[in-house]
Amino acid sequence: MKQLLLASVLLASTAAQAQLHSASEITAASARKLSDAALAACQAQGKAIVVTVLDRGGNIVSVQRADGVGPHNTEASRRKAYTALSTKSDTYLLANAARSNPDMQNLTSMPELLLLGGGLPLKAHGQVVGAIGVAGGGGSLPDRACAMAAIAAVPELDPLTP
């Protein structure tokens, strides 16, 4: 009887483990690499930015800023990253969709979302593992370009698809 009970417990724990899946995580080192690449890409164009990297749970892993960036850009970069993470979308494309689709216009009134380009989800093996947000580069497209350059600099992340 004890053997049968033990076998049942082992079988149940094996089944529970089978339901869990492993996932990639954004590490402090990868967040620094992303931030450094975004800062360098913008600096090469004469732009000073703030870059925020979030993990899959929306926790800040890294915030880095160039000298001379306006204070509002720190919060903007965080909110762009949060928007990209929570919607699993490029914030530039999301902003355009919200402007043209009446069913999506309510997104502009959500307190934490910021529908401006510069936020991108970070994916590894097809799964969202975090997000990056860039602000202060002179507009949505320059911010987005610096975020895209950052992702391209980290080979462990999935490349962006158009």
OpenMM code with the backbone's topology and positions (N, CA, C; nanometers):
from openmm import Vec3, app, unit

residues = "MET LYS GLN LEU LEU LEU ALA SER VAL LEU LEU ALA SER THR ALA ALA GLN ALA GLN LEU HIS SER ALA SER GLU ILE THR ALA ALA SER ALA ARG LYS LEU SER ASP ALA ALA LEU ALA ALA CYS GLN ALA GLN GLY LYS ALA ILE VAL VAL THR VAL LEU ASP ARG GLY GLY ASN ILE VAL SER VAL GLN ARG ALA ASP GLY VAL GLY PRO HIS ASN THR GLU ALA SER ARG ARG LYS ALA TYR THR ALA LEU SER THR LYS SER ASP THR TYR LEU LEU ALA ASN ALA ALA ARG SER ASN PRO ASP MET GLN ASN LEU THR SER MET PRO GLU LEU LEU LEU LEU GLY GLY GLY LEU PRO LEU LYS ALA HIS GLY GLN VAL VAL GLY ALA ILE GLY VAL ALA GLY GLY GLY GLY SER LEU PRO ASP ARG ALA CYS ALA MET ALA ALA ILE ALA ALA VAL PRO GLU LEU ASP PRO LEU THR PRO".split()
positions = [
    Vec3(0.0822, -0.1193, 0.0000),
    Vec3(0.0000, 0.0000, 0.0000),
    Vec3(0.0866, 0.1257, 0.0000),
    Vec3(0.1971, 0.1235, 0.0801),
    Vec3(0.2873, 0.2375, 0.0843),
    Vec3(0.3507, 0.2600, -0.0526),
    Vec3(0.3860, 0.1512, -0.1196),
    Vec3(0.4476, 0.1639, -0.2514),
    Vec3(0.3502, 0.2255, -0.3515),
    Vec3(0.2249, 0.1874, -0.3419),
    Vec3(0.1237, 0.2409, -0.4310),
    Vec3(0.1039, 0.3899, -0.4051),
    Vec3(0.1017, 0.4290, -0.2773),
    Vec3(0.0880, 0.5700, -0.2416),
    Vec3(0.2081, 0.6498, -0.2903),
    Vec3(0.3283, 0.5964, -0.2710),
    Vec3(0.4491, 0.6634, -0.3163),
    Vec3(0.4498, 0.6775, -0.4680),
    Vec3(0.4110, 0.5750, -0.5388),
    Vec3(0.4048, 0.5802, -0.6852),
    Vec3(0.3044, 0.6859, -0.7301),
    Vec3(0.1929, 0.6978, -0.6618),
    Vec3(0.0922, 0.7987, -0.6963),
    Vec3(0.1455, 0.9398, -0.6761),
    Vec3(0.2164, 0.9614, -0.5651),
    Vec3(0.2740, 1.0926, -0.5371),
    Vec3(0.3787, 1.1275, -0.6421),
    Vec3(0.4654, 1.0325, -0.6745),
    Vec3(0.5678, 1.0572, -0.7756),
    Vec3(0.5056, 1.0851, -0.9116),
    Vec3(0.4038, 1.0133, -0.9468),
    Vec3(0.3346, 1.0331, -1.0735),
    Vec3(0.2682, 1.1704, -1.0781),
    Vec3(0.2078, 1.2109, -0.9692),
    Vec3(0.1427, 1.3426, -0.9633),
    Vec3(0.2448, 1.4548, -0.9743),
    Vec3(0.3601, 1.4393, -0.9079),
    Vec3(0.4614, 1.5452, -0.9146),
    Vec3(0.5230, 1.5515, -1.0538),
    Vec3(0.5382, 1.4380, -1.1199),
    Vec3(0.5898, 1.4368, -1.2565),
    Vec3(0.4924, 1.5059, -1.3505),
    Vec3(0.3641, 1.4820, -1.3321),
    Vec3(0.2632, 1.5469, -1.4156),
    Vec3(0.2640, 1.6980, -1.3933),
    Vec3(0.2806, 1.7393, -1.2694),
    Vec3(0.2842, 1.8830, -1.2404),
    Vec3(0.4075, 1.9469, -1.3041),
    Vec3(0.5193, 1.8787, -1.2999),
    Vec3(0.6404, 1.9324, -1.3610),
    Vec3(0.6260, 1.9404, -1.5124),
    Vec3(0.5550, 1.8469, -1.5706),
    Vec3(0.5380, 1.8470, -1.7150),
    Vec3(0.4581, 1.9678, -1.7612),
    Vec3(0.3792, 2.0279, -1.6732),
    Vec3(0.2996, 2.1436, -1.7108),
    Vec3(0.3799, 2.2726, -1.7080),
    Vec3(0.4928, 2.2732, -1.6417),
    Vec3(0.5762, 2.3921, -1.6348),
    Vec3(0.6645, 2.3984, -1.7586),
    Vec3(0.6960, 2.5185, -1.8019),
    Vec3(0.7872, 2.5308, -1.9142),
    Vec3(0.8994, 2.6269, -1.8766),
    Vec3(1.0126, 2.6025, -1.9349),
    Vec3(1.1233, 2.6923, -1.9079),
    Vec3(1.1147, 2.8095, -2.0041),
    Vec3(1.1627, 2.9236, -1.9595),
    Vec3(1.1573, 3.0433, -2.0426),
    Vec3(1.2848, 3.1230, -2.0258),
    Vec3(1.3198, 3.1926, -2.1301),
    Vec3(1.4360, 3.2807, -2.1236),
    Vec3(1.4031, 3.4008, -2.0372),
    Vec3(1.5050, 3.4571, -1.9757),
    Vec3(1.4877, 3.5737, -1.8899),
    Vec3(1.5805, 3.6854, -1.9371),
    Vec3(1.5382, 3.8076, -1.9163),
    Vec3(1.6249, 3.9223, -1.9395),
    Vec3(1.7130, 3.9376, -1.8167),
    Vec3(1.8413, 3.9237, -1.8345),
    Vec3(1.9352, 3.9375, -1.7241),
    Vec3(1.9833, 4.0819, -1.7157),
    Vec3(2.0463, 4.1157, -1.6052),
    Vec3(2.1049, 4.2489, -1.5908),
    Vec3(2.2099, 4.2719, -1.6984),
    Vec3(2.2857, 4.1696, -1.7313),
    Vec3(2.3897, 4.1828, -1.8343),
    Vec3(2.3274, 4.2094, -1.9717),
    Vec3(2.2220, 4.1362, -2.0053),
    Vec3(2.1585, 4.1593, -2.1356),
    Vec3(2.0891, 4.2951, -2.1391),
    Vec3(2.0330, 4.3393, -2.0267),
    Vec3(1.9701, 4.4718, -2.0203),
    Vec3(2.0743, 4.5816, -2.0409),
    Vec3(2.1924, 4.5641, -1.9821),
    Vec3(2.3005, 4.6622, -2.0013),
    Vec3(2.3455, 4.6656, -2.1466),
    Vec3(2.3547, 4.5477, -2.2070),
    Vec3(2.3950, 4.5405, -2.3477),
    Vec3(2.2924, 4.6096, -2.4365),
    Vec3(2.1647, 4.5874, -2.4098),
    Vec3(2.0585, 4.6546, -2.4849),
    Vec3(2.0674, 4.8061, -2.4666),
    Vec3(2.0816, 4.8479, -2.3419),
    Vec3(2.0883, 4.9909, -2.3118),
    Vec3(2.2090, 5.0562, -2.3774),
    Vec3(2.3233, 4.9919, -2.3655),
    Vec3(2.4453, 5.0476, -2.4251),
    Vec3(2.4315, 5.0609, -2.5769),
    Vec3(2.3706, 4.9598, -2.6397),
    Vec3(2.3534, 4.9629, -2.7854),
    Vec3(2.2555, 5.0729, -2.8268),
    Vec3(2.1481, 5.0905, -2.7523),
    Vec3(2.0515, 5.1964, -2.7843),
    Vec3(2.1151, 5.3337, -2.7663),
    Vec3(2.1868, 5.3531, -2.6556),
    Vec3(2.2543, 5.4805, -2.6311),
    Vec3(2.3556, 5.5105, -2.7414),
    Vec3(2.4320, 5.4103, -2.7822),
    Vec3(2.5332, 5.4294, -2.8860),
    Vec3(2.4687, 5.4620, -3.0207),
    Vec3(2.3600, 5.3922, -3.0532),
    Vec3(2.2922, 5.4172, -3.1813),
    Vec3(2.2394, 5.5599, -3.1881),
    Vec3(2.1814, 5.6070, -3.0803),
    Vec3(2.1293, 5.7436, -3.0791),
    Vec3(2.2418, 5.8465, -3.0729),
    Vec3(2.3444, 5.8174, -2.9952),
    Vec3(2.4570, 5.9097, -2.9847),
    Vec3(2.5231, 5.9280, -3.1213),
    Vec3(2.5292, 5.8211, -3.2016),
    Vec3(2.5880, 5.8300, -3.3348),
    Vec3(2.5101, 5.9270, -3.4241),
    Vec3(2.3861, 5.9515, -3.3900),
    Vec3(2.3030, 6.0459, -3.4657),
    Vec3(2.2881, 6.1790, -3.3917),
    Vec3(2.3683, 6.1985, -3.2889),
    Vec3(2.3657, 6.3232, -3.2148),
    Vec3(2.2461, 6.3371, -3.1222),
    Vec3(2.1858, 6.2253, -3.0840),
    Vec3(2.0676, 6.2261, -2.9983),
    Vec3(2.1011, 6.1719, -2.8604),
    Vec3(2.0488, 6.2376, -2.7577),
    Vec3(2.0643, 6.1919, -2.6192),
    Vec3(1.9310, 6.1312, -2.5759),
    Vec3(1.9344, 6.0108, -2.5219),
    Vec3(1.8113, 5.9385, -2.4888),
    Vec3(1.8149, 5.8823, -2.3476),
    Vec3(1.6991, 5.8325, -2.3080),
    Vec3(1.6847, 5.7463, -2.1911),
    Vec3(1.6346, 5.6129, -2.2438),
    Vec3(1.6866, 5.5038, -2.1910),
    Vec3(1.6412, 5.3707, -2.2315),
    Vec3(1.6074, 5.2900, -2.1063),
    Vec3(1.4905, 5.2260, -2.1101),
    Vec3(1.4448, 5.1410, -2.0010),
    Vec3(1.4240, 5.0001, -2.0540),
    Vec3(1.4695, 4.9009, -1.9783),
    Vec3(1.4483, 4.7605, -2.0127),
    Vec3(1.3688, 4.6961, -1.8992),
    Vec3(1.2602, 4.6297, -1.9362),
    Vec3(1.1746, 4.5590, -1.8410),
    Vec3(1.1851, 4.4093, -1.8626),
    Vec3(1.1657, 4.3320, -1.7556),
    Vec3(1.1570, 4.1872, -1.7707),
    Vec3(1.0125, 4.1494, -1.8050),
    Vec3(0.9865, 4.0217, -1.8201),
    Vec3(0.8537, 3.9756, -1.8615),
    Vec3(0.7434, 4.0129, -1.7625),
    Vec3(0.7779, 4.0377, -1.6384),
    Vec3(0.6791, 4.0747, -1.5377),
    Vec3(0.6584, 4.2251, -1.5260),
    Vec3(0.7271, 4.3025, -1.6094),
    Vec3(0.7134, 4.4480, -1.6052),
    Vec3(0.8055, 4.5150, -1.5046),
    Vec3(0.8964, 4.4390, -1.4475),
    Vec3(0.9920, 4.4948, -1.3521),
    Vec3(1.1067, 4.5622, -1.4262),
    Vec3(1.1513, 4.6746, -1.3749),
    Vec3(1.2633, 4.7450, -1.4361),
    Vec3(1.3916, 4.6665, -1.4097),
    Vec3(1.4610, 4.6341, -1.5173),
    Vec3(1.5911, 4.5681, -1.5064),
    Vec3(1.7018, 4.6718, -1.5222),
    Vec3(1.6771, 4.7706, -1.6075),
    Vec3(1.7792, 4.8720, -1.6321),
    Vec3(1.7149, 5.0016, -1.6788),
    Vec3(1.7688, 5.1132, -1.6309),
    Vec3(1.7371, 5.2461, -1.6833),
    Vec3(1.8700, 5.3180, -1.6988),
    Vec3(1.8972, 5.3640, -1.8188),
    Vec3(2.0191, 5.4411, -1.8440),
    Vec3(1.9821, 5.5650, -1.9232),
    Vec3(2.0506, 5.6735, -1.8935),
    Vec3(2.0225, 5.7981, -1.9642),
    Vec3(2.1519, 5.8649, -2.0040),
    Vec3(2.1437, 5.9329, -2.1156),
    Vec3(2.2564, 6.0145, -2.1589),
    Vec3(2.2501, 6.1483, -2.0865),
    Vec3(2.3590, 6.2185, -2.0823),
    Vec3(2.3616, 6.3510, -2.0213),
    Vec3(2.2718, 6.4461, -2.0998),
    Vec3(2.2063, 6.5342, -2.0275),
    Vec3(2.1289, 6.6393, -2.0908),
    Vec3(1.9892, 6.6017, -2.1357),
    Vec3(1.9415, 6.4842, -2.1007),
    Vec3(1.8077, 6.4417, -2.1410),
    Vec3(1.7056, 6.5009, -2.0447),
    Vec3(1.5938, 6.5495, -2.0996),
    Vec3(1.4885, 6.6060, -2.0156),
    Vec3(1.4324, 6.5029, -1.9185),
    Vec3(1.3925, 6.5477, -1.7987),
    Vec3(1.3478, 6.4550, -1.6951),
    Vec3(1.2218, 6.3761, -1.7313),
    Vec3(1.1353, 6.4303, -1.8148),
    Vec3(1.0132, 6.3586, -1.8524),
    Vec3(1.0426, 6.2345, -1.9360),
    Vec3(1.1598, 6.2285, -1.9981),
    Vec3(1.1926, 6.1161, -2.0855),
    Vec3(1.2157, 5.9862, -2.0102),
    Vec3(1.2533, 5.9957, -1.8835),
    Vec3(1.2725, 5.8726, -1.8057),
    Vec3(1.1398, 5.7990, -1.7913),
    Vec3(1.0367, 5.8719, -1.7527),
    Vec3(0.9042, 5.8096, -1.7396),
    Vec3(0.8497, 5.7689, -1.8755),
    Vec3(0.8743, 5.8482, -1.9775),
    Vec3(0.8272, 5.8129, -2.1119),
    Vec3(0.8899, 5.6826, -2.1595),
    Vec3(1.0195, 5.6641, -2.1348),
    Vec3(1.0844, 5.5400, -2.1792),
    Vec3(1.0280, 5.4193, -2.1046),
    Vec3(1.0002, 5.4354, -1.9738),
    Vec3(0.9413, 5.3257, -1.8974),
    Vec3(0.8032, 5.2920, -1.9500),
    Vec3(0.7218, 5.3936, -1.9746),
    Vec3(0.5857, 5.3696, -2.0222),
    Vec3(0.5838, 5.3115, -2.1639),
    Vec3(0.6772, 5.3499, -2.2473),
    Vec3(0.6862, 5.2896, -2.3808),
    Vec3(0.7201, 5.1408, -2.3690),
    Vec3(0.8159, 5.1086, -2.2815),
    Vec3(0.8508, 4.9677, -2.2606),
    Vec3(0.7317, 4.8910, -2.2040),
    Vec3(0.6628, 4.9498, -2.1071),
    Vec3(0.5463, 4.8851, -2.0469),
    Vec3(0.4372, 4.8623, -2.1518),
    Vec3(0.4140, 4.9597, -2.2363),
    Vec3(0.3131, 4.9465, -2.3406),
    Vec3(0.3497, 4.8339, -2.4368),
    Vec3(0.4759, 4.8284, -2.4777),
    Vec3(0.5214, 4.7222, -2.5676),
    Vec3(0.5068, 4.5850, -2.5025),
    Vec3(0.5400, 4.5774, -2.3732),
    Vec3(0.5303, 4.4507, -2.3016),
    Vec3(0.3851, 4.4063, -2.2863),
    Vec3(0.3012, 4.4971, -2.2391),
    Vec3(0.1638, 4.4575, -2.2087),
    Vec3(0.0811, 4.4290, -2.3334),
    Vec3(0.1141, 4.4944, -2.4443),
    Vec3(0.0393, 4.4701, -2.5685),
    Vec3(0.1127, 4.3752, -2.6622),
    Vec3(0.2370, 4.3416, -2.6270),
    Vec3(0.3220, 4.2571, -2.7109),
    Vec3(0.3356, 4.3163, -2.8511),
    Vec3(0.3436, 4.4505, -2.8551),
    Vec3(0.3432, 4.5213, -2.9831),
    Vec3(0.4493, 4.6293, -2.9892),
    Vec3(0.4893, 4.6598, -3.1098),
    Vec3(0.5721, 4.7750, -3.1412),
    Vec3(0.4843, 4.8982, -3.1163),
    Vec3(0.5262, 4.9885, -3.0296),
    Vec3(0.4405, 5.1013, -2.9926),
    Vec3(0.4184, 5.1989, -3.1085),
    Vec3(0.5099, 5.2041, -3.2025),
    Vec3(0.4903, 5.2891, -3.3200),
    Vec3(0.3731, 5.2363, -3.4030),
    Vec3(0.3728, 5.1061, -3.4281),
    Vec3(0.2640, 5.0455, -3.5052),
    Vec3(0.1326, 5.0504, -3.4282),
    Vec3(0.1407, 5.0326, -3.2977),
    Vec3(0.0214, 5.0386, -3.2137),
    Vec3(-0.0404, 5.1782, -3.2163),
    Vec3(0.0428, 5.2812, -3.2091),
    Vec3(-0.0062, 5.4195, -3.2135),
    Vec3(-0.0756, 5.4477, -3.3455),
    Vec3(-0.0162, 5.4023, -3.4546),
    Vec3(-0.0781, 5.4219, -3.5858),
    Vec3(-0.2113, 5.3486, -3.5950),
    Vec3(-0.2164, 5.2286, -3.5424),
    Vec3(-0.3412, 5.1512, -3.5456),
    Vec3(-0.4489, 5.2176, -3.4607),
    Vec3(-0.4114, 5.2715, -3.3461),
    Vec3(-0.5091, 5.3361, -3.2582),
    Vec3(-0.5665, 5.4622, -3.3226),
    Vec3(-0.4845, 5.5320, -3.3999),
    Vec3(-0.5333, 5.6525, -3.4681),
    Vec3(-0.6311, 5.6198, -3.5792),
    Vec3(-0.6118, 5.5064, -3.6448),
    Vec3(-0.6939, 5.4748, -3.7617),
    Vec3(-0.8079, 5.3769, -3.7339),
    Vec3(-0.8090, 5.3151, -3.6181),
    Vec3(-0.9109, 5.2133, -3.5881),
    Vec3(-0.9935, 5.2585, -3.4673),
    Vec3(-1.1197, 5.2924, -3.4889),
    Vec3(-1.2031, 5.3397, -3.3775),
    Vec3(-1.2112, 5.2409, -3.2601),
    Vec3(-1.2007, 5.1122, -3.2887),
    Vec3(-1.2076, 5.0123, -3.1818),
    Vec3(-1.0841, 5.0148, -3.0921),
    Vec3(-0.9766, 5.0745, -3.1391),
    Vec3(-0.8525, 5.0787, -3.0606),
    Vec3(-0.8271, 5.2152, -2.9982),
    Vec3(-0.9071, 5.3134, -3.0288),
    Vec3(-0.8823, 5.4482, -2.9791),
    Vec3(-0.8883, 5.4577, -2.8270),
    Vec3(-0.9602, 5.3660, -2.7632),
    Vec3(-0.9661, 5.3682, -2.6166),
    Vec3(-0.8300, 5.3422, -2.5523),
    Vec3(-0.7360, 5.2858, -2.6263),
    Vec3(-0.6023, 5.2616, -2.5712),
    Vec3(-0.5333, 5.3922, -2.5325),
    Vec3(-0.5688, 5.5008, -2.5982),
    Vec3(-0.5050, 5.6287, -2.5673),
    Vec3(-0.5434, 5.6812, -2.4300),
    Vec3(-0.6504, 5.6281, -2.3725),
    Vec3(-0.6948, 5.6760, -2.2410),
    Vec3(-0.6526, 5.5837, -2.1265),
    Vec3(-0.5808, 5.4773, -2.1548),
    Vec3(-0.5318, 5.3868, -2.0502),
    Vec3(-0.4134, 5.4549, -1.9806),
    Vec3(-0.4194, 5.4706, -1.8482),
    Vec3(-0.3205, 5.5526, -1.7777),
    Vec3(-0.1740, 5.5124, -1.7967),
    Vec3(-0.1406, 5.3867, -1.8012),
    Vec3(-0.0005, 5.3455, -1.8090),
    Vec3(0.0514, 5.3334, -1.9516),
    Vec3(-0.0395, 5.3227, -2.0478),
    Vec3(0.0057, 5.3056, -2.1852),
    Vec3(0.0511, 5.4386, -2.2434),
    Vec3(0.1535, 5.4330, -2.3270),
    Vec3(0.2017, 5.5505, -2.3982),
    Vec3(0.2168, 5.5121, -2.5446),
    Vec3(0.1265, 5.5629, -2.6249),
    Vec3(0.1238, 5.5263, -2.7657),
    Vec3(0.2111, 5.6205, -2.8478),
    Vec3(0.3399, 5.6039, -2.8306),
    Vec3(0.4417, 5.6744, -2.9068),
    Vec3(0.5480, 5.5732, -2.9463),
    Vec3(0.6041, 5.5892, -3.0635),
    Vec3(0.7089, 5.4974, -3.1075),
    Vec3(0.8294, 5.5006, -3.0154),
    Vec3(0.8958, 5.3876, -3.0075),
    Vec3(1.0155, 5.3748, -2.9239),
    Vec3(1.0079, 5.2597, -2.8267),
    Vec3(0.8942, 5.1909, -2.8214),
    Vec3(0.8794, 5.0740, -2.7350),
    Vec3(0.8668, 4.9481, -2.8190),
    Vec3(0.9460, 4.8471, -2.7836),
    Vec3(0.9430, 4.7200, -2.8567),
    Vec3(0.9455, 4.6035, -2.7598),
    Vec3(0.8649, 4.4999, -2.7877),
    Vec3(0.8760, 4.3791, -2.7053),
    Vec3(1.0066, 4.3070, -2.7367),
    Vec3(1.0605, 4.2410, -2.6386),
    Vec3(1.1811, 4.1594, -2.6552),
    Vec3(1.1377, 4.0147, -2.6573),
    Vec3(1.1789, 3.9418, -2.7605),
    Vec3(1.1387, 3.8022, -2.7743),
    Vec3(1.2605, 3.7117, -2.7836),
    Vec3(1.2452, 3.5934, -2.7246),
    Vec3(1.3444, 3.4874, -2.7356),
    Vec3(1.2685, 3.3583, -2.7615),
    Vec3(1.3049, 3.2892, -2.8656),
    Vec3(1.2382, 3.1646, -2.9049),
    Vec3(1.0879, 3.1856, -2.9226),
    Vec3(1.0507, 3.3020, -2.9764),
    Vec3(0.9111, 3.3318, -3.0045),
    Vec3(0.8289, 3.3773, -2.8856),
    Vec3(0.8890, 3.3825, -2.7676),
    Vec3(0.8168, 3.4226, -2.6469),
    Vec3(0.8618, 3.5609, -2.6015),
    Vec3(0.7657, 3.6436, -2.5596),
    Vec3(0.7999, 3.7754, -2.5064),
    Vec3(0.8682, 3.7569, -2.3717),
    Vec3(0.9885, 3.8118, -2.3595),
    Vec3(1.0666, 3.7988, -2.2361),
    Vec3(1.0882, 3.9332, -2.1670),
    Vec3(1.0422, 4.0402, -2.2298),
    Vec3(1.0586, 4.1727, -2.1731),
    Vec3(1.0275, 4.2771, -2.2777),
    Vec3(1.0751, 4.3991, -2.2526),
    Vec3(1.0531, 4.5078, -2.3473),
    Vec3(1.1576, 4.6148, -2.3275),
    Vec3(1.1763, 4.6950, -2.4312),
    Vec3(1.2673, 4.8093, -2.4271),
    Vec3(1.1888, 4.9333, -2.4659),
    Vec3(1.2196, 5.0433, -2.3985),
    Vec3(1.1588, 5.1713, -2.4314),
    Vec3(1.2665, 5.2773, -2.4429),
    Vec3(1.2594, 5.3566, -2.5500),
    Vec3(1.3549, 5.4640, -2.5746),
    Vec3(1.2778, 5.5941, -2.5871),
    Vec3(1.3269, 5.6993, -2.5222),
    Vec3(1.2645, 5.8309, -2.5308),
    Vec3(1.3719, 5.9386, -2.5330),
    Vec3(1.3401, 6.0500, -2.5978),
    Vec3(1.4300, 6.1646, -2.5994),
    Vec3(1.5088, 6.1804, -2.7267),
    Vec3(1.4908, 6.0911, -2.8225),
    Vec3(1.5701, 6.0945, -2.9453),
    Vec3(1.5174, 6.1860, -3.0539),
    Vec3(1.4161, 6.2628, -3.0222),
    Vec3(1.3672, 6.3577, -3.1214),
    Vec3(1.2436, 6.3127, -3.1960),
    Vec3(1.1746, 6.2120, -3.1455),
    Vec3(1.0510, 6.1687, -3.2092),
    Vec3(1.0374, 6.0176, -3.2104),
    Vec3(0.9203, 5.9743, -3.2520),
    Vec3(0.8886, 5.8312, -3.2512),
    Vec3(0.9811, 5.7479, -3.3380),
    Vec3(1.0073, 5.7934, -3.4589),
    Vec3(1.0904, 5.7130, -3.5492),
    Vec3(1.2363, 5.7046, -3.5045),
    Vec3(1.2992, 5.8145, -3.4611),
    Vec3(1.4370, 5.8001, -3.4099),
    Vec3(1.4437, 5.7125, -3.2843),
    Vec3(1.3462, 5.7267, -3.1939),
    Vec3(1.3444, 5.6430, -3.0735),
    Vec3(1.3305, 5.4963, -3.1116),
    Vec3(1.2411, 5.4697, -3.2048),
    Vec3(1.2181, 5.3319, -3.2510),
    Vec3(1.3443, 5.2750, -3.3150),
    Vec3(1.4118, 5.3556, -3.3963),
    Vec3(1.5333, 5.3083, -3.4631),
    Vec3(1.6413, 5.2706, -3.3622),
    Vec3(1.6540, 5.3472, -3.2562),
    Vec3(1.7546, 5.3163, -3.1538),
    Vec3(1.7181, 5.1891, -3.0776),
    Vec3(1.5886, 5.1685, -3.0518),
    Vec3(1.5441, 5.0447, -2.9864),
    Vec3(1.5686, 4.9242, -3.0769),
    Vec3(1.5441, 4.9429, -3.2070),
    Vec3(1.5676, 4.8340, -3.3022),
    Vec3(1.7161, 4.7991, -3.3100),
    Vec3(1.8018, 4.9013, -3.3077),
    Vec3(1.9468, 4.8775, -3.3097),
    Vec3(1.9904, 4.8009, -3.1859),
    Vec3(1.9279, 4.8305, -3.0731),
    Vec3(1.9613, 4.7598, -2.9489),
    Vec3(1.9289, 4.6117, -2.9597),
    Vec3(1.8112, 4.5813, -3.0112),
    Vec3(1.7708, 4.4401, -3.0249),
    Vec3(1.8647, 4.3674, -3.1201),
    Vec3(1.9022, 4.4325, -3.2287),
    Vec3(1.9933, 4.3707, -3.3253),
    Vec3(2.1298, 4.3410, -3.2639),
    Vec3(2.1666, 4.4134, -3.1590),
    Vec3(2.2976, 4.3950, -3.0949),
    Vec3(2.3022, 4.2777, -2.9973),
    Vec3(2.1871, 4.2157, -2.9695),
    Vec3(2.1816, 4.1047, -2.8739),
    Vec3(2.1343, 3.9789, -2.9485),
    Vec3(2.2284, 3.8950, -2.9917),
    Vec3(2.1923, 3.7799, -3.0744),
    Vec3(2.1040, 3.6769, -3.0035),
    Vec3(2.0985, 3.6796, -2.8715),
    Vec3(2.0127, 3.5847, -2.7992),
    Vec3(1.8640, 3.6175, -2.8184),
    Vec3(1.8347, 3.7398, -2.8610),
    Vec3(1.6966, 3.7797, -2.8840),
    Vec3(1.6572, 3.7510, -3.0285),
    Vec3(1.5294, 3.7233, -3.0479),
    Vec3(1.4785, 3.7006, -3.1822),
    Vec3(1.4924, 3.8298, -3.2623),
    Vec3(1.5306, 3.8194, -3.3893),
    Vec3(1.5356, 3.9408, -3.4715),
    Vec3(1.3946, 3.9934, -3.4934),
    Vec3(1.3838, 4.1230, -3.5146),
    Vec3(1.2536, 4.1842, -3.5392),
    Vec3(1.2018, 4.1401, -3.6744),
    Vec3(1.0716, 4.1192, -3.6808),
    Vec3(1.0092, 4.0870, -3.8081),
    Vec3(0.9264, 4.2061, -3.8527),
    Vec3(0.9330, 4.2403, -3.9785),
    Vec3(0.8581, 4.3580, -4.0262),
    Vec3(0.7094, 4.3449, -4.0114),
] * unit.nanometer
topology = app.Topology()
chain = topology.addChain("A")
for resn in residues:
    res = topology.addResidue(resn, chain)
    for name in ("N", "CA", "C"):
        topology.addAtom(name, app.Element.getBySymbol(name[0]), res)
